[in-house]
């Protein structure tokens, strides 16, 4: 295994952590209680290039898009961050393709550039052609792809603990297996029946470390949505492909002209501050880096006020 100090985007996250633990339970033939099925939810679904994209809107003001990370859905963004911003912005939280209630194109190929294009198309369908774009973790990589491919549609960019550079190592055997066309479908179908909500809560503690997960977060996220077999497989495929999808973006970073804010916890053990956000801040002259002392990867949940303040400050740096 690679040295953790050099692995800048290790195979952590709720779905991956649950998969590892559930696979251990499967190997031991331990019966466990299944999680509840995904509940119904509000929001709007629009079709873009034949793909359903689900989004939720709140607030009034300048449009602001929130893009969730791996192993999640838009509920991650509507738990704390969206409500904290809805007093000044029209907040649009989106289910990335393959997650929550959004679909994927025929053939299942959805690199970050395609995800960005589909989300951009969904905004166009609701009458928004330019927005402040905020992405957390993997969602930040999607936001970067959006900014590189269609800079005129991004008024400002905020990256929260986001991978932006090529890193050493891979993302773990579990993601490789789930992404596999041979064993992936069977493994993804079995996992939801092997995960208890208690085990999910313990896994969540690892994802949020060193801070505790906020009460009510797991119920709001909707574990049933996270553990949909199709979402588990798509999550793994997207993670496995991310490093090579970032590679061609890196040379374009210095050409980005919109205001850019990077917010990163210095206790983040999922996406390395020194391997991602610090190099990006050197590559892009106008990028501003804010480091949150002692804060881990889920900064938008555990330091919501600070993150929301930085987003508002970034909005003030642009007129559109």
Buried (B, 14 or more C-beta within 10 A) or exposed (E): EEEEEEBBBBBBBBBBBBBBBBBEBBEEEEEBEEBEEBEEBEBEEBEBEEBBBBBBBBBEEBBBBBBBBBBBBBBBBBBBBBBBBBEBBBBBBBBBBBBBBBBBBEEEEBBBBBBBBBBBBBBEEEEBEBBBBBBBBBBBBBBBBBBBBBBEBBBBBBBBBBBBBBBEBBBBEBBBBBBBEEEBBEBBEBBBBBBBEEBBEEBBEBBBBBBEBBEEBBEEBBBBBBBBBBBBBBBBBBBBBBBEBBEEBBEBBEEBEBBBBBBBBEBBBBBBBEBBBBBBBEBBEEBBBBBBEEBBBBBBBBBBEBBBBBBBBBBEBBEE
